[in-house]
Amino acid sequence: QVTLVESGGGLVQAGGSLRLSCAASGRTFSSYVMGWFRQAPGKEREFVAAIRRSGDKTYYLDYADSVKGRFTISRDNAQNTVYLQMNRLKPEDTAVYYCAVTGASATFPPRPDECDYWGQGTQVAVSS
């Protein structure tokens, strides 16, 4: 049984910061792509950030254009956890944020339909 549990969401004023965490259990995901997606009311789920490990110490990162320079994704393989540091938040960042793990053959960055496992989501609300 694979489980992803997000935490760290909340309400913050524009310009503020939040750090999301996603703890994975049931399998070691060190060689898989882990990513963050978000879904705002009335909109489709969209890619936010992804991280892929290559070899022992090399990681590839990718970000949606809308969050580049503001968000940072990282992972702790020993803790089987992925993080999303969100700085300079904007009202348009308001959404439910989901972490996900892709299958072995997923593209990079992954599409939502390529993700095999999803967390339950954590709400991020940014007030103006």
N, CA, C and O atoms as a GROMACS GRO file, in nm:
protein
  512
    1GLN      N    1   0.085  -0.118   0.000
    1GLN     CA    2   0.000   0.000   0.000
    1GLN      C    3   0.089   0.124   0.000
    1GLN      O    4   0.165   0.148   0.094
    2VAL      N    5   0.079   0.203  -0.106
    2VAL     CA    6   0.155   0.327  -0.117
    2VAL      C    7   0.069   0.442  -0.068
    2VAL      O    8  -0.047   0.455  -0.106
    3THR      N    9   0.126   0.523   0.016
    3THR     CA   10   0.055   0.638   0.070
    3THR      C   11   0.141   0.763   0.060
    3THR      O   12   0.260   0.761   0.092
    4LEU      N   13   0.080   0.871   0.014
    4LEU     CA   14   0.144   1.002   0.010
    4LEU      C   15   0.062   1.096   0.098
    4LEU      O   16  -0.059   1.107   0.080
    5VAL      N   17   0.127   1.163   0.190
    5VAL     CA   18   0.057   1.251   0.282
    5VAL      C   19   0.120   1.389   0.275
    5VAL      O   20   0.237   1.408   0.310
    6GLU      N   21   0.040   1.486   0.230
    6GLU     CA   22   0.089   1.625   0.222
    6GLU      C   23   0.058   1.699   0.351
    6GLU      O   24  -0.035   1.665   0.424
    7SER      N   25   0.139   1.799   0.378
    7SER     CA   26   0.114   1.888   0.490
    7SER      C   27   0.179   2.023   0.460
    7SER      O   28   0.261   2.035   0.369
    8GLY      N   29   0.141   2.124   0.538
    8GLY     CA   30   0.205   2.254   0.525
    8GLY      C   31   0.122   2.360   0.458
    8GLY      O   32   0.165   2.476   0.450
    9GLY      N   33   0.004   2.327   0.410
    9GLY     CA   34  -0.079   2.428   0.348
    9GLY      C   35  -0.136   2.522   0.451
    9GLY      O   36  -0.121   2.501   0.571
   10GLY      N   37  -0.203   2.626   0.404
   10GLY     CA   38  -0.264   2.722   0.494
   10GLY      C   39  -0.300   2.850   0.425
   10GLY      O   40  -0.299   2.859   0.302
   11LEU      N   41  -0.331   2.951   0.504
   11LEU     CA   42  -0.368   3.083   0.455
   11LEU      C   43  -0.251   3.177   0.479
   11LEU      O   44  -0.197   3.184   0.589
   12VAL      N   45  -0.213   3.250   0.375
   12VAL     CA   46  -0.101   3.342   0.387
   12VAL      C   47  -0.130   3.467   0.303
   12VAL      O   48  -0.204   3.460   0.205
   13GLN      N   49  -0.074   3.578   0.343
   13GLN     CA   50  -0.091   3.701   0.266
   13GLN      C   51   0.002   3.698   0.144
   13GLN      O   52   0.105   3.632   0.142
   14ALA      N   53  -0.039   3.773   0.044
   14ALA     CA   54   0.044   3.785  -0.076
   14ALA      C   55   0.184   3.832  -0.037
   14ALA      O   56   0.201   3.921   0.046
   15GLY      N   57   0.284   3.770  -0.098
   15GLY     CA   58   0.422   3.799  -0.067
   15GLY      C   59   0.481   3.708   0.039
   15GLY      O   60   0.602   3.707   0.060
   16GLY      N   61   0.396   3.630   0.105
   16GLY     CA   62   0.442   3.540   0.208
   16GLY      C   63   0.495   3.409   0.154
   16GLY      O   64   0.507   3.390   0.033
   17SER      N   65   0.527   3.319   0.246
   17SER     CA   66   0.588   3.190   0.211
   17SER      C   67   0.518   3.076   0.283
   17SER      O   68   0.461   3.092   0.391
   18LEU      N   69   0.523   2.961   0.220
   18LEU     CA   70   0.478   2.835   0.280
   18LEU      C   71   0.571   2.725   0.233
   18LEU      O   72   0.632   2.734   0.126
   19ARG      N   73   0.582   2.622   0.314
   19ARG     CA   74   0.659   2.504   0.275
   19ARG      C   75   0.570   2.382   0.285
   19ARG      O   76   0.522   2.347   0.393
   20LEU      N   77   0.549   2.317   0.172
   20LEU     CA   78   0.470   2.195   0.168
   20LEU      C   79   0.562   2.075   0.179
   20LEU      O   80   0.674   2.075   0.128
   21SER      N   81   0.513   1.972   0.247
   21SER     CA   82   0.586   1.846   0.259
   21SER      C   83   0.497   1.733   0.210
   21SER      O   84   0.375   1.739   0.221
   22CYS      N   85   0.560   1.632   0.156
   22CYS     CA   86   0.488   1.512   0.112
   22CYS      C   87   0.568   1.391   0.156
   22CYS      O   88   0.677   1.365   0.105
   23ALA      N   89   0.514   1.319   0.251
   23ALA     CA   90   0.581   1.200   0.303
   23ALA      C   91   0.523   1.076   0.235
   23ALA      O   92   0.402   1.054   0.235
   24ALA      N   93   0.612   0.997   0.177
   24ALA     CA   94   0.572   0.876   0.106
   24ALA      C   95   0.601   0.754   0.191
   24ALA      O   96   0.704   0.747   0.260
   25SER      N   97   0.514   0.658   0.186
   25SER     CA   98   0.536   0.533   0.258
   25SER      C   99   0.487   0.418   0.172
   25SER      O  100   0.404   0.435   0.083
   26GLY      N  101   0.538   0.300   0.201
   26GLY     CA  102   0.496   0.182   0.128
   26GLY      C  103   0.592   0.140   0.020
   26GLY      O  104   0.587   0.027  -0.029
   27ARG      N  105   0.681   0.232  -0.019
   27ARG     CA  106   0.778   0.201  -0.123
   27ARG      C  107   0.886   0.308  -0.118
   27ARG      O  108   0.861   0.420  -0.074
   28THR      N  109   1.005   0.275  -0.164
   28THR     CA  110   1.112   0.374  -0.173
   28THR      C  111   1.108   0.436  -0.312
   28THR      O  112   1.114   0.366  -0.413
   29PHE      N  113   1.097   0.569  -0.316
   29PHE     CA  114   1.078   0.637  -0.442
   29PHE      C  115   1.202   0.710  -0.490
   29PHE      O  116   1.191   0.803  -0.570
   30SER      N  117   1.317   0.672  -0.442
   30SER     CA  118   1.437   0.748  -0.474
   30SER      C  119   1.465   0.753  -0.624
   30SER      O  120   1.525   0.850  -0.672
   31SER      N  121   1.423   0.651  -0.700
   31SER     CA  122   1.452   0.650  -0.843
   31SER      C  123   1.333   0.695  -0.928
   31SER      O  124   1.340   0.690  -1.050
   32TYR      N  125   1.227   0.739  -0.866
   32TYR     CA  126   1.109   0.782  -0.939
   32TYR      C  127   1.101   0.934  -0.946
   32TYR      O  128   1.166   1.006  -0.869
   33VAL      N  129   1.021   0.981  -1.038
   33VAL     CA  130   0.991   1.124  -1.044
   33VAL      C  131   0.883   1.155  -0.941
   33VAL      O  132   0.780   1.088  -0.934
   34MET      N  133   0.909   1.257  -0.863
   34MET     CA  134   0.809   1.306  -0.769
   34MET      C  135   0.775   1.448  -0.808
   34MET      O  136   0.862   1.526  -0.845
   35GLY      N  137   0.649   1.480  -0.798
   35GLY     CA  138   0.609   1.612  -0.845
   35GLY      C  139   0.498   1.673  -0.763
   35GLY      O  140   0.434   1.606  -0.680
   36TRP      N  141   0.476   1.800  -0.787
   36TRP     CA  142   0.366   1.874  -0.727
   36TRP      C  143   0.276   1.927  -0.839
   36TRP      O  144   0.323   1.978  -0.941
   37PHE      N  145   0.148   1.914  -0.816
   37PHE     CA  146   0.046   1.969  -0.905
   37PHE      C  147  -0.049   2.052  -0.821
   37PHE      O  148  -0.048   2.043  -0.698
   38ARG      N  149  -0.129   2.133  -0.886
   38ARG     CA  150  -0.229   2.209  -0.813
   38ARG      C  151  -0.356   2.220  -0.896
   38ARG      O  152  -0.355   2.210  -1.019
   39GLN      N  153  -0.465   2.241  -0.825
   39GLN     CA  154  -0.594   2.256  -0.892
   39GLN      C  155  -0.673   2.364  -0.822
   39GLN      O  156  -0.706   2.354  -0.704
   40ALA      N  157  -0.703   2.467  -0.896
   40ALA     CA  158  -0.786   2.577  -0.847
   40ALA      C  159  -0.931   2.547  -0.882
   40ALA      O  160  -0.958   2.469  -0.974
   41PRO      N  161  -1.026   2.608  -0.810
   41PRO     CA  162  -1.168   2.583  -0.838
   41PRO      C  163  -1.203   2.613  -0.983
   41PRO      O  164  -1.169   2.719  -1.035
   42GLY      N  165  -1.270   2.519  -1.047
   42GLY     CA  166  -1.314   2.538  -1.184
   42GLY      C  167  -1.206   2.521  -1.288
   42GLY      O  168  -1.231   2.542  -1.407
   43LYS      N  169  -1.086   2.483  -1.246
   43LYS     CA  170  -0.976   2.466  -1.340
   43LYS      C  171  -0.924   2.323  -1.337
   43LYS      O  172  -0.949   2.247  -1.244
   44GLU      N  173  -0.850   2.288  -1.442
   44GLU     CA  174  -0.789   2.157  -1.448
   44GLU      C  175  -0.666   2.150  -1.359
   44GLU      O  176  -0.605   2.252  -1.325
   45ARG      N  177  -0.630   2.030  -1.321
   45ARG     CA  178  -0.510   2.010  -1.243
   45ARG      C  179  -0.389   2.042  -1.331
   45ARG      O  180  -0.380   1.998  -1.445
   46GLU      N  181  -0.296   2.120  -1.276
   46GLU     CA  182  -0.182   2.162  -1.355
   46GLU      C  183  -0.050   2.130  -1.285
   46GLU      O  184  -0.042   2.121  -1.163
   47PHE      N  185   0.050   2.113  -1.367
   47PHE     CA  186   0.185   2.085  -1.318
   47PHE      C  187   0.243   2.207  -1.250
   47PHE      O  188   0.224   2.320  -1.296
   48VAL      N  189   0.314   2.184  -1.139
   48VAL     CA  190   0.382   2.292  -1.068
   48VAL      C  191   0.534   2.271  -1.069
   48VAL      O  192   0.608   2.359  -1.111
   49ALA      N  193   0.578   2.155  -1.022
   49ALA     CA  194   0.722   2.129  -1.012
   49ALA      C  195   0.746   1.978  -1.006
   49ALA      O  196   0.659   1.902  -0.962
   50ALA      N  197   0.865   1.936  -1.050
   50ALA     CA  198   0.900   1.794  -1.046
   50ALA      C  199   1.049   1.780  -1.023
   50ALA      O  200   1.128   1.868  -1.056
   51ILE      N  201   1.086   1.667  -0.965
   51ILE     CA  202   1.226   1.638  -0.939
   51ILE      C  203   1.253   1.493  -0.973
   51ILE      O  204   1.177   1.403  -0.938
   52ARG      N  205   1.364   1.473  -1.044
   52ARG     CA  206   1.403   1.339  -1.087
   52ARG      C  207   1.548   1.316  -1.052
   52ARG      O  208   1.634   1.402  -1.072
   53ARG      N  209   1.574   1.199  -0.999
   53ARG     CA  210   1.710   1.164  -0.960
   53ARG      C  211   1.778   1.091  -1.075
   53ARG      O  212   1.717   1.005  -1.139
   54SER      N  213   1.904   1.126  -1.100
   54SER     CA  214   1.984   1.058  -1.201
   54SER      C  215   2.119   1.025  -1.140
   54SER      O  216   2.201   1.114  -1.117
   55GLY      N  217   2.143   0.896  -1.116
   55GLY     CA  218   2.267   0.859  -1.051
   55GLY      C  219   2.260   0.888  -0.901
   55GLY      O  220   2.151   0.902  -0.844
   56ASP      N  221   2.375   0.895  -0.840
   56ASP     CA  222   2.380   0.909  -0.694
   56ASP      C  223   2.348   1.049  -0.646
   56ASP      O  224   2.280   1.066  -0.545
   57LYS      N  225   2.397   1.150  -0.719
   57LYS     CA  226   2.389   1.285  -0.664
   57LYS      C  227   2.331   1.386  -0.760
   57LYS      O  228   2.325   1.505  -0.727
   58THR      N  229   2.288   1.345  -0.877
   58THR     CA  230   2.237   1.440  -0.975
   58THR      C  231   2.085   1.440  -0.973
   58THR      O  232   2.022   1.335  -0.979
   59TYR      N  233   2.028   1.560  -0.966
   59TYR     CA  234   1.883   1.574  -0.969
   59TYR      C  235   1.845   1.672  -1.080
   59TYR      O  236   1.910   1.774  -1.101
   60TYR      N  237   1.741   1.638  -1.150
   60TYR     CA  238   1.684   1.727  -1.249
   60TYR      C  239   1.557   1.787  -1.192
   60TYR      O  240   1.474   1.718  -1.132
   61LEU      N  241   1.543   1.917  -1.212
   61LEU     CA  242   1.426   1.988  -1.162
   61LEU      C  243   1.354   2.055  -1.278
   61LEU      O  244   1.416   2.094  -1.378
   62ASP      N  245   1.226   2.068  -1.265
   62ASP     CA  246   1.150   2.144  -1.365
   62ASP      C  247   1.036   2.214  -1.295
   62ASP      O  248   0.981   2.165  -1.197
   63TYR      N  249   1.001   2.331  -1.349
   63TYR     CA  250   0.898   2.413  -1.289
   63TYR      C  251   0.805   2.467  -1.396
   63TYR      O  252   0.846   2.489  -1.511
   64ALA      N  253   0.681   2.489  -1.358
   64ALA     CA  254   0.591   2.564  -1.444
   64ALA      C  255   0.641   2.708  -1.454
   64ALA      O  256   0.698   2.761  -1.359
   65ASP      N  257   0.620   2.769  -1.568
   65ASP     CA  258   0.667   2.907  -1.588
   65ASP      C  259   0.611   3.001  -1.482
   65ASP      O  260   0.678   3.096  -1.441
   66SER      N  261   0.490   2.975  -1.439
   66SER     CA  262   0.423   3.065  -1.345
   66SER      C  263   0.487   3.065  -1.205
   66SER      O  264   0.462   3.156  -1.126
   67VAL      N  265   0.570   2.964  -1.175
   67VAL     CA  266   0.629   2.957  -1.040
   67VAL      C  267   0.781   2.966  -1.042
   67VAL      O  268   0.843   2.970  -0.936
   68LYS      N  269   0.840   2.968  -1.159
   68LYS     CA  270   0.986   2.975  -1.169
   68LYS      C  271   1.040   3.097  -1.096
   68LYS      O  272   0.988   3.208  -1.111
   69GLY      N  273   1.145   3.075  -1.018
   69GLY     CA  274   1.207   3.183  -0.943
   69GLY      C  275   1.140   3.209  -0.809
   69GLY      O  276   1.192   3.284  -0.727
   70ARG      N  277   1.024   3.146  -0.785
   70ARG     CA  278   0.954   3.165  -0.657
   70ARG      C  279   0.942   3.036  -0.578
   70ARG      O  280   0.947   3.038  -0.455
   71PHE      N  281   0.927   2.923  -0.648
   71PHE     CA  282   0.909   2.794  -0.582
   71PHE      C  283   1.035   2.710  -0.600
   71PHE      O  284   1.105   2.721  -0.701
   72THR      N  285   1.062   2.625  -0.501
   72THR     CA  286   1.177   2.534  -0.508
   72THR      C  287   1.133   2.396  -0.461
   72THR      O  288   1.077   2.380  -0.353
   73ILE      N  289   1.158   2.297  -0.544
   73ILE     CA  290   1.127   2.160  -0.507
   73ILE      C  291   1.256   2.090  -0.462
   73ILE      O  292   1.363   2.114  -0.518
   74SER      N  293   1.243   2.006  -0.363
   74SER     CA  294   1.358   1.929  -0.314
   74SER      C  295   1.307   1.797  -0.259
   74SER      O  296   1.188   1.779  -0.237
   75ARG      N  297   1.399   1.705  -0.238
   75ARG     CA  298   1.358   1.576  -0.183
   75ARG      C  299   1.464   1.524  -0.088
   75ARG      O  300   1.583   1.554  -0.102
   76ASP      N  301   1.419   1.448   0.007
   76ASP     CA  302   1.506   1.380   0.102
   76ASP      C  303   1.478   1.231   0.086
   76ASP      O  304   1.379   1.179   0.137
   77ASN      N  305   1.566   1.165   0.015
   77ASN     CA  306   1.542   1.024  -0.014
   77ASN      C  307   1.546   0.937   0.111
   77ASN      O  308   1.475   0.837   0.121
   78ALA      N  309   1.630   0.976   0.206
   78ALA     CA  310   1.637   0.899   0.331
   78ALA      C  311   1.505   0.902   0.404
   78ALA      O  312   1.466   0.804   0.469
   79GLN      N  313   1.434   1.016   0.394
   79GLN     CA  314   1.305   1.031   0.461
   79GLN      C  315   1.188   1.002   0.367
   79GLN      O  316   1.072   1.007   0.407
   80ASN      N  317   1.220   0.971   0.241
   80ASN     CA  318   1.116   0.945   0.140
   80ASN      C  319   1.015   1.060   0.136
   80ASN      O  320   0.894   1.039   0.133
   81THR      N  321   1.069   1.181   0.136
   81THR     CA  322   0.986   1.301   0.145
   81THR      C  323   1.026   1.400   0.037
   81THR      O  324   1.144   1.416   0.006
   82VAL      N  325   0.928   1.466  -0.020
   82VAL     CA  326   0.952   1.572  -0.116
   82VAL      C  327   0.892   1.701  -0.061
   82VAL      O  328   0.787   1.699   0.003
   83TYR      N  329   0.958   1.813  -0.086
   83TYR     CA  330   0.918   1.942  -0.034
   83TYR      C  331   0.891   2.041  -0.147
   83TYR      O  332   0.944   2.026  -0.257
   84LEU      N  333   0.809   2.140  -0.119
   84LEU     CA  334   0.788   2.250  -0.210
   84LEU      C  335   0.793   2.378  -0.128
   84LEU      O  336   0.700   2.410  -0.054
   85GLN      N  337   0.903   2.451  -0.143
   85GLN     CA  338   0.916   2.581  -0.078
   85GLN      C  339   0.856   2.686  -0.169
   85GLN      O  340   0.899   2.701  -0.283
   86MET      N  341   0.757   2.757  -0.119
   86MET     CA  342   0.686   2.855  -0.200
   86MET      C  343   0.708   2.994  -0.140
   86MET      O  344   0.665   3.022  -0.028
   87ASN      N  345   0.776   3.079  -0.215
   87ASN     CA  346   0.803   3.216  -0.172
   87ASN      C  347   0.731   3.315  -0.261
   87ASN      O  348   0.688   3.282  -0.372
   88ARG      N  349   0.719   3.437  -0.212
   88ARG     CA  350   0.654   3.545  -0.288
   88ARG      C  351   0.521   3.497  -0.346
   88ARG      O  352   0.494   3.512  -0.466
   89LEU      N  353   0.440   3.440  -0.260
   89LEU     CA  354   0.313   3.385  -0.305
   89LEU      C  355   0.220   3.494  -0.356
   89LEU      O  356   0.222   3.608  -0.310
   90LYS      N  357   0.139   3.456  -0.455
   90LYS     CA  358   0.044   3.546  -0.517
   90LYS      C  359  -0.097   3.490  -0.501
   90LYS      O  360  -0.113   3.369  -0.482
   91PRO      N  361  -0.198   3.575  -0.508
   91PRO     CA  362  -0.335   3.523  -0.498
   91PRO      C  363  -0.365   3.415  -0.602
   91PRO      O  364  -0.442   3.323  -0.575
   92GLU      N  365  -0.305   3.425  -0.718
   92GLU     CA  366  -0.330   3.324  -0.822
   92GLU      C  367  -0.264   3.189  -0.792
   92GLU      O  368  -0.285   3.093  -0.866
   93ASP      N  369  -0.186   3.181  -0.686
   93ASP     CA  370  -0.132   3.053  -0.642
   93ASP      C  371  -0.231   2.975  -0.557
   93ASP      O  372  -0.207   2.860  -0.521
   94THR      N  373  -0.343   3.037  -0.524
   94THR     CA  374  -0.445   2.970  -0.443
   94THR      C  375  -0.498   2.847  -0.515
   94THR      O  376  -0.544   2.856  -0.629
   95ALA      N  377  -0.492   2.732  -0.446
   95ALA     CA  378  -0.532   2.605  -0.506
   95ALA      C  379  -0.515   2.495  -0.403
   95ALA      O  380  -0.458   2.516  -0.296
   96VAL      N  381  -0.564   2.379  -0.436
   96VAL     CA  382  -0.529   2.258  -0.362
   96VAL      C  383  -0.404   2.200  -0.428
   96VAL      O  384  -0.400   2.178  -0.549
   97TYR      N  385  -0.303   2.177  -0.348
   97TYR     CA  386  -0.176   2.125  -0.397
   97TYR      C  387  -0.166   1.977  -0.368
   97TYR      O  388  -0.194   1.931  -0.256
   98TYR      N  389  -0.125   1.902  -0.470
   98TYR     CA  390  -0.114   1.758  -0.459
   98TYR      C  391   0.030   1.714  -0.491
   98TYR      O  392   0.091   1.767  -0.584
   99CYS      N  393   0.081   1.621  -0.416
   99CYS     CA  394   0.206   1.559  -0.457
   99CYS      C  395   0.172   1.427  -0.527
   99CYS      O  396   0.067   1.368  -0.503
  100ALA      N  397   0.263   1.384  -0.612
  100ALA     CA  398   0.238   1.266  -0.692
  100ALA      C  399   0.369   1.197  -0.725
  100ALA      O  400   0.476   1.259  -0.726
  101VAL      N  401   0.358   1.070  -0.753
  101VAL     CA  402   0.472   0.990  -0.796
  101VAL      C  403   0.437   0.926  -0.930
  101VAL      O  404   0.328   0.870  -0.946
  102THR      N  405   0.528   0.936  -1.023
  102THR     CA  406   0.499   0.884  -1.156
  102THR      C  407   0.540   0.739  -1.172
  102THR      O  408   0.611   0.682  -1.088
  103GLY      N  409   0.495   0.682  -1.281
  103GLY     CA  410   0.543   0.552  -1.320
  103GLY      C  411   0.683   0.562  -1.379
  103GLY      O  412   0.734   0.671  -1.401
  104ALA      N  413   0.743   0.447  -1.402
  104ALA     CA  414   0.882   0.443  -1.446
  104ALA      C  415   0.901   0.502  -1.586
  104ALA      O  416   1.010   0.549  -1.617
  105SER      N  417   0.799   0.502  -1.670
  105SER     CA  418   0.814   0.547  -1.809
  105SER      C  419   0.759   0.687  -1.831
  105SER      O  420   0.738   0.727  -1.946
  106ALA      N  421   0.734   0.762  -1.726
  106ALA     CA  422   0.674   0.894  -1.740
  106ALA      C  423   0.770   0.992  -1.807
  106ALA      O  424   0.892   0.977  -1.800
  107THR      N  425   0.712   1.091  -1.872
  107THR     CA  426   0.791   1.200  -1.928
  107THR      C  427   0.836   1.292  -1.815
  107THR      O  428   0.793   1.279  -1.700
  108PHE      N  429   0.922   1.386  -1.852
  108PHE     CA  430   0.969   1.483  -1.752
  108PHE      C  431   0.966   1.622  -1.814
  108PHE      O  432   1.038   1.645  -1.910
  109PRO      N  433   0.885   1.715  -1.763
  109PRO     CA  434   0.800   1.697  -1.645
  109PRO      C  435   0.681   1.605  -1.675
  109PRO      O  436   0.640   1.593  -1.790
  110PRO      N  437   0.627   1.543  -1.574
  110PRO     CA  438   0.519   1.447  -1.598
  110PRO      C  439   0.383   1.514  -1.621
  110PRO      O  440   0.359   1.626  -1.575
  111ARG      N  441   0.297   1.445  -1.691
  111ARG     CA  442   0.158   1.486  -1.703
  111ARG      C  443   0.080   1.423  -1.588
  111ARG      O  444   0.123   1.321  -1.533
  112PRO      N  445  -0.032   1.482  -1.551
  112PRO     CA  446  -0.111   1.422  -1.443
  112PRO      C  447  -0.149   1.277  -1.471
  112PRO      O  448  -0.152   1.195  -1.379
  113ASP      N  449  -0.180   1.244  -1.598
  113ASP     CA  450  -0.224   1.106  -1.627
  113ASP      C  451  -0.110   1.006  -1.619
  113ASP      O  452  -0.134   0.886  -1.626
  114GLU      N  453   0.013   1.053  -1.605
  114GLU     CA  454   0.126   0.963  -1.591
  114GLU      C  455   0.159   0.932  -1.445
  114GLU      O  456   0.249   0.853  -1.418
  115CYS      N  457   0.088   0.992  -1.353
  115CYS     CA  458   0.118   0.975  -1.211
  115CYS      C  459   0.039   0.856  -1.157
  115CYS      O  460  -0.082   0.846  -1.173
  116ASP      N  461   0.111   0.767  -1.092
  116ASP     CA  462   0.048   0.647  -1.040
  116ASP      C  463  -0.010   0.666  -0.901
  116ASP      O  464  -0.108   0.600  -0.865
  117TYR      N  465   0.049   0.754  -0.823
  117TYR     CA  466   0.006   0.772  -0.685
  117TYR      C  467  -0.012   0.921  -0.656
  117TYR      O  468   0.065   1.005  -0.703
  118TRP      N  469  -0.114   0.951  -0.577
  118TRP     CA  470  -0.148   1.089  -0.542
  118TRP      C  471  -0.170   1.101  -0.392
  118TRP      O  472  -0.218   1.008  -0.327
  119GLY      N  473  -0.134   1.217  -0.339
  119GLY     CA  474  -0.172   1.248  -0.203
  119GLY      C  475  -0.314   1.300  -0.199
  119GLY      O  476  -0.381   1.311  -0.301
  120GLN      N  477  -0.359   1.331  -0.078
  120GLN     CA  478  -0.498   1.375  -0.060
  120GLN      C  479  -0.515   1.523  -0.088
  120GLN      O  480  -0.627   1.571  -0.101
  121GLY      N  481  -0.404   1.596  -0.098
  121GLY     CA  482  -0.410   1.739  -0.126
  121GLY      C  483  -0.406   1.823   0.000
  121GLY      O  484  -0.453   1.782   0.106
  122THR      N  485  -0.348   1.941  -0.015
  122THR     CA  486  -0.344   2.038   0.094
  122THR      C  487  -0.379   2.175   0.037
  122THR      O  488  -0.328   2.214  -0.068
  123GLN      N  489  -0.466   2.248   0.107
  123GLN     CA  490  -0.516   2.375   0.056
  123GLN      C  491  -0.415   2.486   0.084
  123GLN      O  492  -0.363   2.500   0.194
  124VAL      N  493  -0.389   2.564  -0.020
  124VAL     CA  494  -0.310   2.686  -0.008
  124VAL      C  495  -0.398   2.802  -0.050
  124VAL      O  496  -0.452   2.802  -0.161
  125ALA      N  497  -0.412   2.901   0.037
  125ALA     CA  498  -0.493   3.018   0.007
  125ALA      C  499  -0.407   3.142   0.028
  125ALA      O  500  -0.347   3.159   0.135
  126VAL      N  501  -0.401   3.228  -0.071
  126VAL     CA  502  -0.320   3.349  -0.065
  126VAL      C  503  -0.413   3.469  -0.078
  126VAL      O  504  -0.482   3.485  -0.179
  127SER      N  505  -0.414   3.551   0.025
  127SER     CA  506  -0.501   3.668   0.024
  127SER      C  507  -0.426   3.789  -0.030
  127SER      O  508  -0.304   3.801  -0.016
  128SER      N  509  -0.501   3.877  -0.093
  128SER     CA  510  -0.439   3.997  -0.153
  128SER      C  511  -0.432   4.111  -0.055
  128SER      O  512  -0.383   4.219  -0.089
   0.00000   0.00000   0.00000
